[in-house]
Amino acid sequence: MAIQFLVTHSGGFHADELLSSVVLTRLYPHARLVRTREADWITPAGDRVIYDVGRDFDAAGLIFDHHQKNPPLRDDGQPYSSFGLIWRHFGRDYLRALDVPAADVESIHASFDAGFVLPVDLMDNGALSPSEAGPLLADLTLPMLLESLKPVFDDRSPDADDRAFGRAMEVARAFVEASINRKAAKRRAEAVVQTAIAAAGDGRVLELPMGMPFRSAVVRAGADHLLFVVHPRDTDWTLTGIRRDEDGFALRADLPAAWAGLTDAALEAASGVQGARFCHNGRFIAVAATRDAALKMAELAVNEAEG
């Protein structure tokens, strides 16, 4: 039987059923979204997916709740929210619906689960506090931002929750799809970067045809000898460093200290490179007018780093 209804609870909303709705409405665009707690609606049937309500989890019966006495747990014992359960069951189909290449579906499914879904699961179950992001960021975590879209307490209009849910779901959709698109793009970039690494050989500079994510491919290739990356932009070229660690800002090599903060004629004089245009004070990026100028600056930066 075709899915005609997507059923979740009425009233106030949380990130887990919002994000679940993003997945399900993509897969079942013609199904009606029903927000209710009425028993007839939250009873499993072949024409509906029920989530975050119903106090049962039965994937075969298409009911995905986590509020029951013995809730479903991940293999490592961490709790699921409805989002985690929906992602586990429907996530791969959702990725295919977004035209993620078949070869990348499993890896992106796992990566998105670990980095996006799991934190939502943990926060929804009280196993992770927004405050763990730090006092400045606690209210900026995605679950907190989505919940901030609820109606204010004195908006008593009968449809206030449903209207807010619809608006919040579109915001949630933008975040989910952007995250998936970036992961898919990163995998496309890896093939390009691998080719460029082979072309660089033993050189210290990686030249790419355009700006793209490169660090993970460099690490995967074991290209520890690479220090800088050069690539074109719309009207100029950039020279950037390569971070040592995924989560840090320290570089394998900094651009020359004498270039820091200089622009145009001052940078040309300091570097001796005609066409040098800008070097950031942090010495992690420089800009040149032409490819030749960018490569010359890269050569000078390598010499200083290795000198």
N, C-alpha and C positions, 0 to 999 in steps of 0.2 A: 504494500500500500504506500502511496506517495505521502511524503511529509507535508502536511497542510498547516501545522501549528507549531510554533516554538513557544513553550510555556515556562515562564519563570514567575517569581513571586511579585506581588504588588507592593506598594509602599516605598519606603526609602530603599536606596540601592547602594551597592558596593562595586568595587572594581571587578570582582570575579564574575558576576553575572553579566555585567556590561561587556567585558572582554569575551565571554562565552558567546554573547549575542553577536559580536562582530564576526566570529568564526561561522556561526550557524546561519546568519543572514546572508553571508557570501555563498554558502553551500546550498541554501534553500531560499533563494531570493523572492519566490512567490508565496512562501509560507507567511501566515499571519502571526505576528508577535503578540502573545497574550500574557499580560501581567496580572496574576490572580492568585488567590489561595483557596479558591473554591474546590471542594473535593472532587467534583466531576471532571474538572480540568486537570488536576494533578494526579489523576489515576492513569497509569500507563495504557496506551492504545497505539495501534499501528500507524496512526496518522499524525503523531506528535513526538517531539523531543521535549522532555521535561528536565529542567536543570535549576539547581540551587533551591529547590523546594521539593516536597514529597517524602522526605526522610527515608530515602532508599537509594541504593546504587545498584543498577542492573543494566550493564551495557547492552545486553541482548534485548531488554525491554525498553531501552532508550530513556532511562531515568538516571540522572546524574546529580545526586545530592550528597552532601557531606555532613549534615547536621544530625544524623542518627546516632544511636548509642555506641555502635561499633563502626566508626567511619572508615572509609577506605584509606589506606596508607601506601606510600611509595615503598619500593623494595628496601630502602634504607630506613624505613620507619617514619619518615617525615610526612606530615599530613597533606592531603589534597584539598583544594577548594574546588568549586564547580568548574573553574577555569582549567585547572590541571586535569580534571577528569575529561572535560570536553576536548582539550588539546590531545590527550592520550588517545582518544577514540577517533577524533575527526581531524586532527592536525595535519596528517599527511595529505588527506584529501583537500584540505584548505590550501596547502602549499601548491598542490597540483592545479587548483583553481586559479592561483596567482601566477601560473605558468613557470613555476620553479622547475628547472630541468630535472628529469628523473634521477640522474646521477647524483644530484645534490639534495634530494628530498630528505634522506635519512640524516645526513649530517646537519642540515639546517633545522630539522625537527628537534634533534637532540640539543643543538646549541640554543635555540629559542626557548626550549623547555628549561634549560639550566639557568639561563641569564635573564629571562623575562617572566616565564610562567611560575617557576618555583618561588621567587620572591613574593609574587602576588599570593600564591597559596599560603606561604608562611605568615604573611601579614594578615591575611583574612582570618587565619586560625589563631592569631595571637601568639604565634611562635617567633615572630620577628617584629620588633618595634620600629616605627618610622624614625625614632630618636637615634637608632643605631647609624643612621646616615649622617648624624651630627646635628647640632642645634640649628645651624643655618639652613640645612637641607631637609629637615624632617617634614616640613609642610610641602616640599617640592617633589617628594616621591610620587610616582605615577598613581598609586591607589589614593593618596591624599588629594592629589590634584583632581582626579575624577570625582571623588566624593564631594569636593568643594563645589561641584556643579549641581548639587541637590538644591531644591527650593529653600529659601530662607524660612525660618520657623513660622512667620506670620503670613505667609502666602497660603491662604486657606482655600484657594480655588480647587474644585474637585479633580481637575486633571493636571494639577501642578506637578506631581511626581512623574506622570507619564510623559508630559512635555519635556521635563528636565532629563528624563531617561533618554529620550530620543536625541536631544541635543548632545548629551554626554556620550552617547554611543558613537556619534560621528567623530567626536574628538578622539575617543578610544580607537576607532578604526584607523584614523590617521597615524597614531603612534604604532599600532600593530603592523600596518602595511609598510610604514617607513622602515621599521626594524627588519622585517622580512626582506624588503627590497635591498637594503644595505648588505645584508648577509649574502644574498644572491649575487649582488654586484661584486662583493669582495671575492667570491669564488671565481667570477669571470676575470677579475683583475689578476688573480694568482697565476693563471696560464700566461698572461702577457708578461708578468714580472719574471716568471721562470725563464721565458725566452730571452728577456733582457739580461738576466743573470748569466746565462750561457754566453751571450754576446760580450759581456764585460770581461769574461775570463778571469785573470788574476788582477785586473785593475781594481782600483779603490772606488771608482765612481760608477754608479748605475744610471744609465740613461733610459728614460721611459718616454713613450710617445705622447703621453698626456698625464695629468695628475690622476692618481688612483691610489687605493690602499696598497702598501707594498711591504710593510714590516713583517707580517706573518709569513709571506712567501720567502722573504730573505732568511728568516729564522728557520723555516722548514727546509730550505735548501742548504743550511749550514754555511751560508755565505758570510762568515764572520769577518772576512777581509774587507768587505764593503764599508765605506765611511760616509759617503755622500750620495745624494740622488739629484739628478738634473732632469727637468722636463719643461716643455713649453706650456704657456698659458695663452690667453687670447691674443695678446700683443707683445708679450715678452717671455722671458725664461726664468725659472726659479732654481735655486740651489738650496737644498735642505739637508739637515743632518738626519741620522738614523738613531732612534731611541734605543737605549740599551735594554730596557725592560718595558713590557706592555703597559704597566701601570705607573711608570715613572717618567720624568722629564729629562733625566740625564742622557746625554748623547754619547755615541761612540767617539765622536770628535766634534769639537766646537769650531765654528768659523773663526778666523783670526781676530784677536782682541782689538787690533788696530782698526778694524772695519766697523766696530760696533756703533750703531746709531748714525752712521754717515749716509749721505745721499749724493747722487749726481756727481758734480765736479769734485767734491771733497772725497767721495769714495773712489772715483777714478784716480785721484792723486795718491790716495793711501794704498790702493791695490796695484796701481800701474796698469789697469785694464780699461781700455776704451770701451764704453758701453756699460760699465758697472753702474747700477742705479740705486740700490738700497741694500742696507744690511740692518737687520733688527738688533736692538740693544741686547737681546737675549742670545744672539749669535747662533740661532738655529735655522734662520732662513735669510737668503739674500736674493736679490732680483737683478737680472741683467737684460739689456736690450736685445741681445742676439744669442743664438746657440753658441757661437764661437766665444763670446764674452763669458757666458755661463760656464763653459768647459774650462776656460782659462782660469777663472776664479776657483773652480773646483780643484784644478791642478795645484794652484797656490795654497789652497786650504789643506790639501793632502800633504804637501811638502812641509807645511808648518806643523801639522799634527804629528807627522812621523819624524820631524827633525829633532 
